[in-house]
Amino acid sequence: MEYRQLGHDGLKVSLIGLGTMTWGEQNNEAEAHAQLDLALERGINLIDTAEMYPVPPKPETQGLTEAYIGSWLAKGGRRDQVVLATKIAGPALQLHNPRHLRGAANRFDRANLTAALDDSLKRLNTDYVDLYQLHWPGRHTNTFGRLGYPWLEGPGNMVPPEETLAVLAEFIQAGKVRHIGVSNETPWGLSRFLHAADTLGLPRVVGIQNPYNLLNRTFEIGLSEFSHRDGIGLLAYSPLAFGVLSGKYLDQAHPANARLTLFDRFTRYTKPQALAATADYVALARRHGLSPVQMALAFVNLRPFVASNLIGATTLEQLEENIASVSLTLDDEVLSGIEAIHERYPNPAP
């Protein structure tokens, strides 16, 4: 396993990180523990979760993912072997955002940050998290596939970054949090957090967790420069575009128990242009004798701005294949083929 630095203060994370959002919905507790065991055996140290998980978010399952990790930590005594990351849910500003987490008053202020972190620590059965992240911006902006910027008047639930960082600084001083990060953030938002930290001596964001895959390379436009100039590593989520890049949904296929078969709310990666691009990527992989899954993941692994590639799986077989991508090197011909497809279908699923 390869390890990369997240931020400037020595936090090392595995190039492959373990995403957990299926645990409690598509995976039970025993299966979650088996995935954690295998991940550690293969050298993975970054475990990423969220108070909102599992997905789709529902009141009756909320928190199960963290609880499964907590029960694994309780029986294994391996807390010092993992970099544990979790997230506080943002305010409900879009229709799909959950409204059962602290209700309409949820925002990134002292009361909500404190309640969310304390509840996560209890479920995770630990007294600290290595990385605490804001799950999505506390303002109306481009998130989760929204194309047009929403010109809405008023502050909404937005809390000034300075206020949020001041509370997070107290968490760090208390030993409850070691590092902080953002997620689903924009260049404007990230710049505001960095400016506030640098001018007021507050904790600096070390990572940004945004989507990145062959169908959505928008991180390269704007945000990747922050990785280059400011050392803000990308924790890339949805590297297989919800499994679409495996090719299993092509030709209108709906495999039994697959995520997009079970849940009709996920349409971001199945629009016609995205499926057309996927067909070309799958064909490219097969022409070169590669697994489409491993080619898609290896591409993400190669990006210099990626600190960790957050894979997810519902079976141990899928997990093994995903982890093995760390050993795959894509040659120049494959990379040229990927760029040619990207030029034909630039970011068909942003």
C-alpha positions as CSV (number, residue, x, y, z in Angstrom):
1,M,0.0,0.0,0.0
2,E,1.2,3.5,-0.8
3,Y,0.7,6.3,1.8
4,R,0.3,10.0,1.0
5,Q,0.4,13.1,3.2
6,L,-2.8,15.0,4.0
7,G,-2.0,18.6,4.8
8,H,1.3,19.9,5.9
9,D,1.6,18.4,9.4
10,G,2.5,14.8,8.8
11,L,-0.9,13.0,8.6
12,K,-0.3,10.0,6.4
13,V,-3.3,8.2,4.8
14,S,-3.4,5.1,2.6
15,L,-3.8,5.8,-1.1
16,I,-6.9,3.5,-0.9
17,G,-9.3,4.6,1.8
18,L,-12.4,2.6,2.9
19,G,-15.8,4.2,2.3
20,T,-18.6,2.9,4.5
21,M,-21.9,4.4,3.5
22,T,-23.5,1.0,2.6
23,W,-23.1,-0.3,6.2
24,G,-26.4,-0.5,7.9
25,E,-28.4,-0.6,4.6
26,Q,-26.8,-3.0,2.1
27,N,-24.3,-4.5,4.6
28,N,-24.9,-5.8,8.1
29,E,-22.7,-5.4,11.1
30,A,-20.8,-8.7,10.5
31,E,-20.1,-7.8,6.9
32,A,-18.9,-4.3,7.9
33,H,-16.5,-5.9,10.4
34,A,-15.2,-8.3,7.7
35,Q,-14.5,-5.4,5.4
36,L,-12.6,-3.6,8.1
37,D,-10.5,-6.7,8.9
38,L,-9.6,-7.2,5.2
39,A,-8.9,-3.5,4.7
40,L,-6.4,-3.4,7.6
41,E,-4.8,-6.6,6.3
42,R,-4.2,-5.0,3.0
43,G,-2.6,-1.8,4.5
44,I,-5.6,0.5,4.4
45,N,-5.5,2.9,7.4
46,L,-8.1,5.6,6.4
47,I,-11.7,4.7,7.4
48,D,-14.2,7.3,6.2
49,T,-17.8,7.6,7.6
50,A,-20.4,10.2,8.5
51,E,-23.1,10.8,11.1
52,M,-25.7,10.7,8.2
53,Y,-24.7,7.2,7.0
54,P,-25.9,4.8,5.8
55,V,-27.1,6.1,2.4
56,P,-29.9,6.6,1.5
57,P,-30.3,8.5,4.7
58,K,-33.3,7.5,6.8
59,P,-34.2,8.3,10.5
60,E,-34.5,4.6,11.3
61,T,-31.0,3.7,10.1
62,Q,-29.1,7.0,10.8
63,G,-25.9,6.4,12.8
64,L,-25.7,2.6,12.2
65,T,-22.5,2.9,10.1
66,E,-20.7,4.7,12.9
67,A,-22.1,2.2,15.4
68,Y,-20.7,-0.7,13.4
69,I,-17.3,0.9,13.3
70,G,-17.5,1.5,17.0
71,S,-18.4,-2.1,17.8
72,W,-15.4,-3.2,15.7
73,L,-13.1,-0.9,17.5
74,A,-14.4,-2.1,20.9
75,K,-13.6,-5.8,20.1
76,G,-10.4,-5.3,18.2
77,G,-8.4,-2.8,20.2
78,R,-7.0,-1.3,16.9
79,R,-7.8,2.3,17.3
80,D,-4.2,3.4,16.9
81,Q,-4.0,1.5,13.6
82,V,-6.6,3.6,11.7
83,V,-7.1,7.2,10.6
84,L,-10.7,7.6,11.5
85,A,-12.7,10.3,9.6
86,T,-16.3,11.3,10.0
87,K,-18.5,14.2,9.1
88,I,-21.2,16.5,10.4
89,A,-24.2,16.8,8.1
90,G,-24.9,20.2,6.7
91,P,-28.2,22.1,6.8
92,A,-31.1,20.8,4.6
93,L,-30.9,23.2,1.7
94,Q,-31.8,20.8,-1.2
95,L,-34.7,18.4,-1.4
96,H,-32.6,15.3,-1.0
97,N,-30.7,16.6,2.1
98,P,-31.9,14.8,5.3
99,R,-34.1,16.8,7.6
100,H,-34.0,14.3,10.6
101,L,-30.6,15.5,11.9
102,R,-31.2,18.2,14.4
103,G,-34.1,19.6,12.3
104,A,-34.4,23.0,10.6
105,A,-31.9,24.6,13.1
106,N,-29.0,22.4,11.9
107,R,-26.0,24.6,10.9
108,F,-22.3,24.8,11.5
109,D,-22.5,26.7,14.8
110,R,-21.4,25.8,18.3
111,A,-24.5,24.0,19.4
112,N,-24.8,21.7,16.4
113,L,-21.1,21.0,16.0
114,T,-20.9,20.0,19.6
115,A,-24.0,17.8,19.5
116,A,-22.9,16.1,16.3
117,L,-19.4,15.4,17.4
118,D,-20.3,14.1,20.8
119,D,-22.9,11.8,19.3
120,S,-20.4,10.5,16.7
121,L,-17.8,9.8,19.3
122,K,-20.3,7.8,21.3
123,R,-21.3,5.7,18.3
124,L,-17.7,5.2,17.2
125,N,-16.7,4.2,20.7
126,T,-13.7,6.5,20.7
127,D,-12.7,9.7,22.4
128,Y,-11.3,11.4,19.3
129,V,-11.5,11.4,15.5
130,D,-8.5,12.0,13.3
131,L,-10.3,14.0,10.7
132,Y,-13.6,15.9,11.3
133,Q,-15.3,17.1,8.1
134,L,-18.2,19.4,7.1
135,H,-20.3,17.1,4.9
136,W,-21.5,19.8,2.6
137,P,-21.5,23.6,2.6
138,G,-23.8,25.5,4.9
139,R,-25.0,27.7,2.1
140,H,-26.7,27.4,-1.3
141,T,-24.2,26.5,-3.9
142,N,-23.2,23.8,-6.5
143,T,-23.3,20.5,-4.7
144,F,-24.4,16.9,-5.6
145,G,-24.7,17.4,-9.3
146,R,-26.4,20.8,-9.3
147,L,-25.4,22.5,-12.5
148,G,-26.5,26.1,-12.2
149,Y,-25.4,28.3,-9.3
150,P,-28.5,29.2,-7.3
151,W,-28.7,33.0,-7.0
152,L,-30.8,33.1,-3.8
153,E,-30.9,36.1,-1.6
154,G,-30.2,36.1,2.1
155,P,-27.6,34.2,4.2
156,G,-29.8,31.1,4.7
157,N,-28.1,28.8,7.3
158,M,-24.6,30.0,6.5
159,V,-22.4,30.4,9.5
160,P,-19.2,32.5,8.9
161,P,-16.2,30.3,8.4
162,E,-14.4,32.1,11.2
163,E,-17.1,31.1,13.6
164,T,-17.1,27.5,12.6
165,L,-13.3,27.3,12.7
166,A,-13.2,28.8,16.1
167,V,-15.4,26.0,17.5
168,L,-13.4,23.3,15.6
169,A,-10.2,24.8,17.2
170,E,-11.7,24.2,20.6
171,F,-12.4,20.6,19.7
172,I,-8.7,20.2,18.7
173,Q,-7.5,21.8,21.9
174,A,-9.8,19.5,23.8
175,G,-8.3,16.4,22.1
176,K,-11.6,15.4,20.5
177,V,-10.4,16.2,16.9
178,R,-7.0,16.1,15.4
179,H,-7.5,17.5,11.9
180,I,-10.3,19.2,10.0
181,G,-11.6,19.0,6.5
182,V,-14.4,20.0,4.1
183,S,-16.5,18.1,1.7
184,N,-18.5,18.8,-1.5
185,E,-16.9,22.3,-1.3
186,T,-16.3,24.9,-4.0
187,P,-13.2,27.0,-4.7
188,W,-14.9,30.0,-3.1
189,G,-15.8,28.1,0.0
190,L,-12.3,26.5,0.4
191,S,-10.6,29.9,-0.1
192,R,-12.8,31.4,2.6
193,F,-11.8,28.7,5.1
194,L,-8.1,29.0,4.2
195,H,-8.2,32.8,4.5
196,A,-9.9,32.7,7.9
197,A,-7.4,30.2,9.2
198,D,-4.4,32.1,7.9
199,T,-5.5,35.6,9.1
200,L,-6.9,34.6,12.5
201,G,-4.5,31.8,13.5
202,L,-7.2,29.2,13.4
203,P,-6.8,25.5,12.3
204,R,-6.3,24.9,8.6
205,V,-8.3,22.5,6.5
206,V,-6.1,19.6,5.5
207,G,-8.3,17.8,3.1
208,I,-11.3,18.2,0.8
209,Q,-13.7,15.2,0.1
210,N,-15.3,15.7,-3.3
211,P,-16.4,13.4,-6.1
212,Y,-13.8,12.5,-8.6
213,N,-14.0,9.8,-11.4
214,L,-13.7,9.4,-15.1
215,L,-17.3,10.8,-15.6
216,N,-16.7,13.8,-13.2
217,R,-13.3,15.4,-13.3
218,T,-14.6,18.9,-12.4
219,F,-12.2,18.9,-9.4
220,E,-9.4,19.6,-11.9
221,I,-11.0,23.0,-12.7
222,G,-10.3,25.4,-9.8
223,L,-10.0,23.1,-6.8
224,S,-6.9,21.1,-7.9
225,E,-4.8,24.3,-7.8
226,F,-5.5,24.4,-4.0
227,S,-4.1,20.9,-3.7
228,H,-1.0,22.0,-5.6
229,R,-0.4,25.4,-4.0
230,D,-1.9,24.9,-0.5
231,G,-1.4,21.2,0.1
232,I,-5.1,20.4,0.4
233,G,-5.4,16.8,-0.6
234,L,-8.4,15.3,-2.3
235,L,-10.2,12.4,-0.6
236,A,-11.9,11.3,-3.8
237,Y,-15.3,9.8,-3.4
238,S,-17.5,7.9,-5.9
239,P,-14.3,6.9,-7.9
240,L,-16.5,4.3,-9.7
241,A,-19.4,6.7,-10.1
242,F,-21.7,4.5,-7.9
243,G,-20.5,1.4,-9.7
244,V,-21.5,2.7,-13.2
245,L,-17.9,2.6,-14.4
246,S,-17.8,-1.2,-13.8
247,G,-20.0,-1.4,-16.9
248,K,-22.6,-3.5,-15.0
249,Y,-25.5,-1.0,-15.8
250,L,-24.8,-0.8,-19.6
251,D,-27.5,-1.9,-22.1
252,Q,-30.2,-1.0,-19.5
253,A,-29.0,-3.8,-17.2
254,H,-30.3,-3.8,-13.6
255,P,-28.3,-6.4,-11.6
256,A,-30.0,-7.8,-8.6
257,N,-29.1,-6.1,-5.3
258,A,-27.0,-3.4,-7.1
259,R,-27.2,0.1,-5.6
260,L,-28.9,1.7,-8.6
261,T,-31.3,-1.2,-8.9
262,L,-32.3,-0.9,-5.3
263,F,-32.6,2.9,-5.1
264,D,-34.1,5.1,-7.8
265,R,-32.9,8.4,-6.2
266,F,-29.4,8.1,-7.7
267,T,-29.4,9.3,-11.3
268,R,-26.3,11.5,-11.4
269,Y,-24.2,8.9,-13.3
270,T,-26.9,7.3,-15.5
271,K,-27.8,10.1,-17.9
272,P,-27.4,9.2,-21.6
273,Q,-24.0,11.1,-22.1
274,A,-22.6,9.5,-19.0
275,L,-23.6,6.0,-20.1
276,A,-22.2,6.6,-23.6
277,A,-18.9,7.7,-22.1
278,T,-18.9,4.7,-19.8
279,A,-19.4,2.3,-22.7
280,D,-16.2,3.8,-24.3
281,Y,-14.2,3.6,-21.1
282,V,-15.3,-0.1,-20.6
283,A,-14.4,-0.9,-24.2
284,L,-11.0,0.8,-23.8
285,A,-10.2,-1.3,-20.7
286,R,-11.2,-4.5,-22.3
287,R,-9.1,-3.8,-25.4
288,H,-6.1,-3.6,-23.2
289,G,-7.0,-6.6,-21.1
290,L,-7.8,-4.6,-18.0
291,S,-10.7,-4.8,-15.6
292,P,-12.9,-1.7,-16.1
293,V,-13.1,-1.3,-12.4
294,Q,-9.3,-1.3,-11.9
295,M,-8.7,1.0,-14.8
296,A,-11.1,3.6,-13.4
297,L,-9.6,3.3,-9.9
298,A,-6.0,3.3,-11.2
299,F,-6.7,6.5,-13.0
300,V,-7.8,8.2,-9.8
301,N,-4.8,6.7,-7.9
302,L,-2.4,8.4,-10.5
303,R,-3.7,11.9,-9.9
304,P,-1.1,14.0,-8.0
305,F,-3.8,15.9,-6.1
306,V,-5.4,12.7,-4.7
307,A,-4.4,11.9,-1.1
308,S,-6.8,8.9,-0.9
309,N,-9.2,7.1,-3.2
310,L,-12.3,6.3,-1.2
311,I,-13.5,2.9,-2.4
312,G,-16.8,1.3,-1.3
313,A,-17.9,-2.3,-1.7
314,T,-20.8,-4.5,-0.7
315,T,-18.8,-7.8,-1.0
316,L,-15.3,-8.9,0.0
317,E,-14.7,-9.9,-3.6
318,Q,-15.4,-6.3,-4.8
319,L,-13.2,-5.0,-2.0
320,E,-10.3,-7.2,-3.0
321,E,-10.6,-6.1,-6.7
322,N,-10.8,-2.4,-5.7
323,I,-7.8,-2.6,-3.4
324,A,-5.7,-4.4,-6.0
325,S,-6.0,-1.3,-8.2
326,V,-3.1,0.2,-6.2
327,S,-0.7,-2.1,-8.0
328,L,-1.9,-1.3,-11.5
329,T,0.1,1.2,-13.6
330,L,-1.7,2.5,-16.7
331,D,0.6,2.8,-19.7
332,D,0.7,5.8,-22.1
333,E,-1.6,4.2,-24.6
334,V,-4.3,3.7,-22.1
335,L,-3.9,7.2,-20.7
336,S,-4.1,8.6,-24.2
337,G,-7.3,6.7,-24.8
338,I,-8.8,8.0,-21.5
339,E,-8.0,11.6,-22.6
340,A,-9.5,11.0,-26.0
341,I,-12.8,9.8,-24.4
342,H,-12.7,12.7,-22.0
343,E,-12.4,15.2,-24.9
344,R,-15.5,13.6,-26.6
345,Y,-17.5,13.5,-23.3
346,P,-16.1,16.2,-21.0
347,N,-17.5,15.7,-17.5
348,P,-20.8,14.2,-18.5
349,A,-21.9,13.7,-14.9
350,P,-20.7,16.7,-12.9
